[in-house]
Amino acid sequence: MSPNPAAFQYKGYVSEEVQSPIQYTPKRHAPSRQAWPPAGLRLSLIFRAPDSAISRHAGVTVTVTYEMYDNVPILSKWVTINPPVNRVNGLSINASIRNVEYLATNMPWYKCTEVGKECNWLHTDTDWAWSTKVTWGTDPAAGSQLGSFEPIVNASYSLYFTVPLDEPFTSFRVRHILVGTGDAERQGLAKRRMLRLLAPWTQESPIFFHMTKNDNKSEYAIIDQMAEVGFEMLIFSFGSGFNIESTNSSYIDDMAKLVAYANSRGIEVGGYDLIAETRRPPAEMRFFEAIDPHTGKGRGSACFASGWYDYLLERFMSFIDKTGISMVETDGPYGIGYTCGALNHAHHEGAQDSVYQQARLQGKFFTLLQERGIYINQPDNYFYFGGSKTGLGYNENQYSLPRWTDLSVSRQGMFDDLYHYIPTIGWMFLPLVDYHGGGSEAAFEPLQQHLQEYEWGLAQYLGAGVAACYRGYRLYDTPQTKAMVKKWVDFYKKYRDILSSDIIHVRRADMQSIDCFMHVNPSLSVKGLAMVFNPTGETKTMNLSIPLYYTGLDTLATIKEQDLGTGNIYTLHRDYTVEIPVKLAAKSLTWYSVA
């Protein structure tokens, strides 16, 4: 091999410990023993522009950085382009980048069979929710000598763009995870391990309530109810009148008093704001609107790379400082992928870099909030930039289905998404009041009249370790309802550690028979907790096969229904399963502890 004199030239490397991309301290029941940043090593390879480069490019350097982490088969990679240290004033340099990873991989013995399909021994993704893509293809240099294609994985930006190199440009990060099998559960466990390791704030697990009313009496009443049954966070829902962008001193003072009272009762407070997608700026800020580059007309939504970003950031931070709120729920974070053709916006040059800049600034927005200790609900995947939660199996129309149908369909979607996500990263929805037009058949109010469905909803969501948006104006309406809510909140708090642990998928809900999922964690005393449901209208009996491999047990298991009595001791089969007899009455549920 010989060097290419026209290419950037290798100048050296730096090896150091992993650095924190976000300053973070565990809270809200996230594991306090988890190291942050994770233990591992960073290797940075430094390349300088060649001697043949024109004078203003002479000092440009490109750094390719890799990180590996102790005890996990994960590799991160990103690229930084640095302007010259002694740049001559007035000389501009533009940087462009498309690919961050273009990796030729070995063919595994079980082979990939389809061009464009991900090889199941290697999972690759990026830390950006939008504007990037990962594709698999054929290595053109490999030929067909092996009778099958040789895979190339390419991680790139969705659109080509250039940016002024006024400061160092840093790309998105590519994540490679080696997986020992194509089994969906093992693949999912690897992805979930990466989330816990590299986005530890997603393990925070507050129990929250979505408040729909904004009169003073109702607000203080719901705080008292939450404190009585053990809820931990109050979120003022959409339609509640909450306004984090307000500068009204009376409103801010009232909110500060409410937050102080809630905090005195052990409850955090935050609220909803529609920040980008489908949010058209008000008339006096219409110049922040995204412009369709093809028609020249407004898209009906704010451009997040305009002054809208600065406006929102200032309003959010000011309101947080003055009121003491500690969570935000942002609807419509930049994620639709639209371009903006405006030529006068503060943070992008035109259409060609607008997608990149909007995605970058949305991530920065969440990072700044996370570093302030703010809990972030966002219907998107900005997890590596500080986002705490997103929806699981979310479809607004499903929450307007009749109650029993809604619960079963939601359990299916939750079951499926928990292959990819840890329980604490997701939220579901329980419409205590009418939400999307479902009316009285869908709403759970009056709560006492629908006590069975309400209990089922609490059990299936708290039992999954998944927070639900219990959206209404009260948690209970009778002593019986209050006792039921408190029972399940106490259950969750007692078993929070295992309920926050990974889920193993046992039987997906089909509404015809019993279904089940199970949490596992070999490092706990309760090493497994299985939730079992019978949504049908008749008693169901079956021998339920419970997989115990991921509990760490290998010979014997003690299984107790609802953790009562001494339990039964089971001998594990060769495949690390046990069969337990289950008999459930119509529309009933139970749970089993495993030790």
C-alpha positions in Angstrom: 0.0 0.0 0.0 1.2 3.5 -0.7 -0.2 6.9 0.6 -2.3 9.1 -1.5 -0.6 12.5 -1.5 -3.9 14.3 -2.2 -5.6 12.8 0.8 -5.7 14.0 4.4 -2.5 12.7 6.1 -2.4 10.7 9.4 -0.6 12.8 12.1 -1.1 10.9 15.3 -3.6 9.7 17.8 -4.9 10.4 21.3 -6.1 7.7 23.7 -8.1 8.6 26.8 -11.0 7.6 28.9 -14.6 8.0 27.8 -15.9 11.6 28.2 -19.5 12.6 29.2 -21.5 14.1 26.2 -24.1 15.2 28.8 -23.6 16.1 32.4 -25.9 13.8 34.4 -26.5 12.7 38.0 -28.9 9.8 38.6 -32.3 10.8 40.1 -35.9 9.7 40.1 -35.0 6.1 41.0 -32.5 5.6 38.1 -29.7 3.2 39.2 -27.3 5.2 41.3 -24.5 2.7 41.0 -24.2 2.9 37.2 -21.0 4.7 36.2 -21.4 7.8 34.1 -19.7 8.2 31.8 -19.4 4.5 31.2 -16.0 2.9 31.7 -14.1 2.4 28.5 -11.6 3.9 26.1 -11.6 6.6 23.5 -9.3 6.6 20.5 -9.0 9.7 18.3 -7.1 9.5 15.0 -5.9 12.9 13.7 -5.5 13.7 10.0 -4.3 17.0 8.5 -4.9 18.5 5.1 -2.2 17.5 2.6 0.7 19.8 1.7 -0.9 20.2 -1.8 -4.0 21.8 -0.3 -4.7 25.5 -1.0 -3.4 27.9 1.6 -6.7 28.5 3.4 -7.3 24.7 3.8 -3.7 24.0 5.0 -4.6 23.9 8.7 -7.8 21.9 8.5 -7.8 18.7 10.5 -10.2 15.8 10.6 -10.4 13.6 13.7 -12.0 10.2 13.6 -13.0 9.1 17.1 -13.9 5.6 18.3 -15.2 4.6 21.8 -15.4 1.1 23.3 -17.0 0.3 26.6 -16.1 -2.2 29.3 -18.0 -5.5 29.2 -20.3 -4.7 26.2 -19.7 -5.4 22.5 -20.5 -1.8 21.5 -18.4 0.5 19.3 -19.2 4.2 18.8 -17.7 6.3 16.0 -17.9 9.9 14.9 -16.0 12.5 12.8 -14.9 16.0 13.8 -13.7 18.6 11.2 -11.7 21.4 12.7 -10.9 24.8 11.1 -7.3 26.0 11.0 -6.0 27.3 14.4 -4.5 30.4 12.8 -7.2 31.1 10.2 -6.8 34.3 8.3 -9.7 36.7 9.0 -12.2 37.1 6.2 -11.5 33.7 4.6 -14.4 31.4 4.9 -14.2 27.6 4.7 -17.2 25.4 4.1 -17.3 21.8 5.2 -19.4 19.0 3.7 -19.9 15.5 4.9 -22.3 12.7 3.9 -20.9 9.4 5.2 -19.7 8.8 8.7 -19.4 5.0 8.4 -18.8 2.9 5.3 -17.8 -0.5 6.7 -17.1 -3.8 4.8 -18.1 -6.6 7.1 -17.4 -10.3 7.0 -20.1 -12.8 5.9 -21.3 -14.8 8.9 -21.6 -18.5 8.5 -25.4 -18.3 8.5 -25.2 -15.6 5.9 -27.4 -12.7 5.0 -29.8 -13.8 2.2 -31.2 -10.5 0.9 -29.4 -7.4 -0.4 -30.3 -4.4 1.7 -31.3 -6.4 4.7 -29.4 -5.9 7.9 -27.0 -8.8 8.8 -28.4 -10.1 12.1 -25.0 -10.5 13.8 -24.4 -6.7 13.7 -26.9 -4.0 14.6 -25.9 -0.4 13.5 -27.8 2.8 14.3 -27.0 6.4 15.1 -27.7 8.7 18.0 -29.7 11.2 15.9 -33.4 10.7 15.8 -33.7 12.3 12.3 -31.7 13.3 9.2 -29.5 10.2 9.3 -29.9 6.7 7.8 -28.2 3.3 8.0 -28.3 1.1 4.9 -26.9 -2.3 3.9 -25.6 -3.1 0.5 -23.2 -5.2 -1.5 -19.5 -4.5 -1.5 -18.6 -3.8 -5.1 -15.0 -4.9 -4.5 -16.0 -8.3 -3.3 -17.4 -9.8 -6.5 -19.4 -13.0 -6.4 -16.7 -15.5 -5.6 -18.5 -16.7 -2.5 -21.9 -17.1 -4.2 -23.5 -14.5 -2.0 -23.1 -10.8 -1.5 -20.5 -9.3 0.9 -22.3 -6.8 3.1 -21.4 -3.1 3.4 -23.0 -1.0 6.1 -23.3 2.7 5.4 -24.3 5.3 8.0 -24.9 8.7 6.4 -26.8 11.9 6.5 -30.1 11.7 4.7 -29.3 14.8 2.6 -26.1 16.2 1.4 -25.2 19.6 2.9 -22.4 22.1 3.5 -21.9 24.3 6.6 -19.5 27.1 7.3 -16.5 25.9 9.3 -16.5 28.8 11.7 -16.2 26.3 14.6 -15.5 22.5 14.8 -18.1 20.5 13.1 -19.0 17.2 14.8 -21.0 14.5 13.1 -23.6 12.2 14.5 -22.4 9.1 16.3 -22.6 5.6 14.8 -23.3 2.7 17.2 -22.3 -0.9 16.3 -23.5 -3.7 18.5 -22.3 -7.3 18.0 -25.1 -9.8 18.6 -24.6 -13.5 18.9 -27.8 -14.6 17.1 -30.7 -13.4 15.1 -33.1 -14.2 17.9 -35.4 -11.2 18.4 -35.2 -11.3 22.2 -31.4 -11.3 22.3 -31.2 -8.6 19.6 -33.6 -6.5 21.8 -31.7 -7.1 24.9 -28.5 -5.8 23.2 -30.3 -2.6 22.1 -31.8 -2.2 25.6 -28.3 -2.6 27.1 -27.0 0.2 25.0 -29.8 2.5 26.0 -29.2 1.9 29.7 -25.4 2.4 29.2 -25.4 5.4 26.9 -28.6 7.2 27.9 -28.9 6.4 31.6 -31.6 9.2 32.2 -34.1 7.0 30.4 -34.1 4.8 33.5 -35.8 7.5 35.6 -39.3 6.2 36.5 -41.6 8.8 38.0 -45.3 7.9 38.3 -47.1 10.8 36.7 -50.6 12.2 36.2 -51.9 14.3 33.3 -54.1 17.1 34.6 -56.8 18.6 32.3 -58.2 21.4 34.5 -56.5 24.6 35.5 -58.7 26.2 38.2 -57.0 26.8 41.5 -59.3 24.4 43.5 -58.9 21.5 41.1 -55.1 22.0 40.9 -54.5 21.8 44.6 -57.0 19.0 45.0 -55.2 16.7 42.5 -51.9 17.4 44.3 -53.5 16.2 47.5 -54.9 13.1 45.8 -51.5 12.3 44.3 -49.8 12.6 47.6 -52.4 10.3 49.2 -51.9 7.5 46.8 -48.2 7.9 46.0 -48.0 9.5 42.6 -44.8 11.5 42.0 -45.2 14.0 39.1 -48.0 16.3 37.9 -48.0 17.1 34.2 -50.4 19.8 33.0 -51.8 18.2 29.9 -52.6 19.7 26.5 -55.8 21.7 26.7 -55.2 22.5 30.4 -54.2 26.1 29.8 -50.6 25.5 31.0 -48.3 28.0 29.2 -44.6 27.6 29.7 -44.0 30.5 27.2 -45.9 32.9 29.3 -44.3 36.2 30.6 -47.4 37.1 32.7 -46.1 37.8 36.2 -49.4 36.9 37.9 -49.5 33.5 36.1 -45.9 32.8 36.9 -46.3 33.7 40.6 -49.4 31.5 40.9 -47.5 28.6 39.2 -44.5 29.1 41.5 -46.7 28.9 44.6 -48.4 25.7 43.2 -45.0 24.1 42.4 -43.8 24.9 45.9 -46.8 23.3 47.5 -46.5 20.3 45.3 -42.8 19.9 46.1 -43.7 20.1 49.8 -45.8 17.1 49.3 -43.1 15.2 47.4 -44.5 15.9 43.9 -42.7 17.4 40.9 -44.6 19.6 38.4 -44.3 20.3 34.7 -46.4 20.7 31.6 -47.1 20.4 27.9 -46.0 22.6 25.0 -46.3 22.2 21.3 -42.9 23.4 20.1 -42.5 22.7 16.4 -44.3 20.3 14.1 -47.8 21.7 13.2 -47.0 24.7 15.4 -47.2 27.9 13.3 -45.5 30.8 14.9 -47.8 33.7 16.0 -48.4 36.5 13.5 -45.6 38.7 15.1 -43.1 35.9 14.6 -44.3 34.6 11.2 -40.8 35.0 9.8 -39.8 32.0 11.8 -42.1 29.7 9.8 -40.5 27.0 7.7 -40.7 27.7 3.9 -41.3 25.1 1.3 -38.3 25.5 -1.0 -40.4 24.3 -4.0 -43.4 26.6 -3.6 -41.9 29.4 -1.5 -45.0 29.2 0.8 -45.1 28.6 4.5 -45.4 25.0 5.7 -47.6 25.8 8.6 -44.9 24.9 11.1 -42.0 26.7 12.8 -38.5 26.2 11.5 -36.4 25.0 14.4 -33.2 26.4 12.9 -34.7 30.0 12.9 -34.9 32.4 15.7 -37.8 30.2 17.0 -35.2 28.0 18.6 -33.8 31.0 20.6 -37.2 32.2 21.5 -38.3 28.9 22.9 -35.1 28.3 24.7 -35.2 31.7 26.5 -38.9 31.2 27.4 -38.4 27.7 28.7 -35.4 28.5 30.8 -37.0 31.7 32.2 -40.2 29.9 33.2 -38.2 27.0 34.8 -36.1 29.5 36.8 -39.1 31.5 38.0 -41.5 28.7 38.9 -39.3 25.7 39.8 -41.0 23.2 37.4 -38.8 20.2 36.8 -40.3 18.5 33.8 -41.5 19.4 30.3 -43.6 17.5 27.8 -42.8 18.8 24.3 -45.1 17.8 21.5 -44.0 18.1 17.9 -40.2 18.2 18.4 -38.5 18.5 15.1 -38.9 15.1 13.4 -41.0 15.3 10.3 -37.8 15.7 8.2 -39.0 18.8 6.2 -36.6 21.2 4.5 -36.8 24.9 4.9 -36.0 27.2 2.0 -35.8 30.4 4.0 -32.6 32.4 3.4 -32.9 34.7 6.4 -33.1 32.3 9.3 -30.5 32.5 12.1 -29.2 28.9 12.1 -29.3 27.6 8.6 -28.0 28.8 5.2 -30.9 27.5 3.1 -32.8 24.4 2.2 -29.7 22.2 1.8 -28.6 22.4 5.4 -32.0 23.0 7.0 -32.7 19.4 7.9 -29.3 18.9 9.5 -29.5 22.2 11.5 -33.0 21.6 12.8 -32.2 18.1 14.0 -29.0 19.4 15.6 -30.7 22.2 17.4 -33.5 20.1 18.6 -31.0 17.7 20.2 -29.1 20.6 21.7 -32.4 22.0 23.2 -33.1 18.7 25.0 -29.5 18.4 26.2 -29.6 21.8 27.8 -32.8 20.9 29.6 -31.5 17.5 30.7 -28.4 19.2 32.2 -30.7 21.4 34.2 -32.3 18.3 35.7 -35.5 18.5 33.7 -37.4 15.4 32.9 -38.4 15.3 29.2 -41.4 13.6 27.6 -41.0 13.8 23.9 -42.8 11.8 21.1 -39.6 11.1 19.4 -36.2 9.3 19.8 -33.9 12.0 21.1 -32.7 9.7 23.9 -29.0 10.3 23.4 -29.5 14.0 23.7 -31.4 13.9 27.0 -34.9 12.8 26.1 -36.5 10.7 28.9 -39.6 9.1 27.4 -41.5 8.4 24.2 -44.7 6.6 23.3 -45.0 2.9 23.0 -47.4 1.5 20.4 -48.9 5.0 20.3 -51.9 5.8 18.2 -54.3 8.5 19.2 -57.3 6.7 17.8 -56.7 3.5 19.8 -57.4 5.5 23.0 -60.9 6.3 21.7 -61.7 2.6 21.4 -64.1 1.0 23.9 -62.2 0.6 27.2 -61.6 -3.2 27.1 -60.6 -3.0 23.4 -58.2 -0.1 24.1 -56.6 -2.0 27.0 -55.9 -5.1 24.9 -54.7 -3.3 21.8 -52.5 -1.1 24.0 -51.0 -4.2 25.7 -50.2 -5.6 22.2 -48.4 -2.4 21.1 -46.6 -2.2 24.4 -45.5 -5.9 24.2 -44.1 -5.3 20.7 -42.2 -2.1 21.4 -40.6 -3.5 24.5 -38.5 -5.7 22.3 -36.6 -2.4 21.4 -37.1 -0.2 24.5 -36.6 -0.6 28.3 -39.8 -0.2 30.2 -39.0 3.2 31.7 -38.4 4.8 28.3 -42.0 4.5 27.3 -45.4 6.0 28.2 -48.9 4.8 27.4 -52.2 6.5 27.8 -55.3 6.0 29.9 -58.1 8.4 29.0 -59.9 9.0 32.3 -61.9 11.7 30.4 -62.8 11.7 26.8 -59.7 12.2 24.7 -60.2 11.9 20.9 -63.9 11.5 20.4 -64.4 8.1 22.0 -67.1 9.4 24.3 -68.5 7.5 27.3 -67.5 4.1 25.9 -63.8 5.0 25.9 -63.5 7.3 29.0 -62.9 5.7 32.4 -64.9 8.4 34.3 -66.9 8.0 36.4 -64.1 6.0 38.0 -66.2 4.0 40.5 -68.5 2.9 37.7 -65.6 1.5 35.7 -63.5 0.2 38.6 -62.6 -3.1 37.0 -61.3 -1.5 33.8 -59.5 1.2 35.7 -57.8 -1.4 37.9 -56.8 -3.4 34.8 -55.2 -0.3 33.3 -53.2 0.5 36.4 -52.1 -3.2 36.7 -51.1 -3.7 33.1 -49.1 -0.4 32.9 -47.5 -0.4 36.3 -47.0 -4.1 36.0 -45.0 -3.5 32.8 -43.0 -0.8 34.5 -44.3 1.6 31.9 -45.6 5.0 32.9 -49.1 5.9 31.5 -50.6 9.3 31.1 -53.6 9.0 33.4 -55.4 12.0 31.8 -58.2 13.6 33.7 -58.8 15.8 36.8 -58.8 13.2 39.6 -57.3 9.9 40.6 -60.2 8.6 42.6 -63.8 9.5 43.3 -64.7 7.1 46.2 -62.8 5.4 49.1 -63.0 2.1 47.2 -61.4 3.7 44.1 -58.7 5.3 46.2 -57.8 2.0 47.9 -57.5 0.3 44.5 -55.2 3.0 43.1 -53.0 3.0 46.2 -52.8 -0.8 46.1 -51.2 -0.8 42.6 -49.0 2.2 43.3 -47.7 0.4 46.4 -47.1 -2.7 44.3 -45.1 -0.7 41.8 -43.0 1.0 44.4 -42.3 -2.3 46.3 -41.1 -4.0 43.1 -39.8 -1.0 41.2 -36.4 -2.5 40.7 -37.6 -5.6 39.0 -40.4 -3.8 37.2 -37.9 -1.4 35.7 -35.8 -4.3 34.5 -35.9 -5.8 31.0 -39.0 -7.7 29.8 -38.9 -11.2 28.3 -41.8 -11.9 26.0 -43.9 -14.9 26.9 -47.3 -14.8 25.1 -48.5 -11.9 23.0 -52.1 -10.8 23.7 -54.5 -12.2 21.1 -57.7 -11.6 23.1 -58.5 -15.3 22.7 -56.5 -16.7 25.6 -54.1 -15.9 28.4 -51.2 -13.6 27.6 -48.0 -12.8 29.6 -44.8 -10.9 29.8 -42.1 -11.2 32.5 -39.4 -8.9 33.9 -36.0 -10.4 34.6 -32.9 -9.3 36.5 -30.4 -11.9 37.9 -28.8 -9.3 40.2 -31.9 -8.9 42.3 -33.4 -11.1 45.0 -36.7 -11.2 43.1 -35.2 -12.4 39.8 -38.3 -12.4 37.8 -41.9 -11.1 37.9 -44.5 -12.3 35.4 -47.7 -10.5 34.7 -50.5 -12.8 33.4 -53.8 -11.6 31.9 -57.1 -13.2 30.8 -59.0 -10.6 28.7 -61.6 -13.0 27.6 -65.2 -13.4 28.8 -64.7 -16.9 30.2 -62.4 -18.8 32.6 -59.2 -19.9 31.0 -56.9 -22.8 32.2 -53.5 -23.6 30.8 -50.0 -24.7 31.6 -47.9 -21.6 31.0 -44.3 -22.1 29.9 -42.1 -19.5 31.7 -38.6 -18.9 30.3 -36.1 -18.4 33.1 -32.8 -18.3 31.3 -32.4 -14.6 31.8 -33.1 -14.7 35.5 -29.8 -16.5 36.0 -31.4 -19.5 37.6 -30.2 -22.8 36.2 -31.7 -25.7 38.3 -34.5 -24.7 40.7 -36.9 -21.8 40.9 -39.3 -20.7 43.6 -42.5 -19.2 42.1 -45.2 -17.5 44.2 -48.5 -16.2 42.9 -48.7 -12.5 44.0 -45.6 -13.3 46.2 -47.8 -15.0 48.8 -47.0 -18.1 50.9 -44.0 -20.2 50.5 -44.5 -20.8 46.8 -43.8 -23.8 44.7 -40.4 -25.1 43.8 -39.9 -26.0 40.1 -37.1 -27.9 38.5 -36.0 -26.1 35.3 -36.2 -28.0 32.0 -33.1 -28.3 29.9 -34.2 -25.2 28.0 -34.4 -23.2 31.3 -38.2 -23.1 31.3 -40.8 -24.2 33.8 -44.5 -24.9 33.3 -46.9 -23.5 35.8 -50.6 -24.2 36.0 -52.7 -21.0 35.5 -56.4 -20.7 36.0 -57.9 -17.2 35.5 -61.5 -16.1 35.7 -63.0 -13.9 32.9 -61.3 -10.5 32.6 -58.9 -11.1 35.5 -55.2 -10.9 36.0 -52.5 -12.1 38.4 -48.7 -12.0 38.8 -45.9 -14.3 39.9 -42.6 -13.7 41.6 -39.6 -15.8 40.7 -36.6 -16.4 43.0 
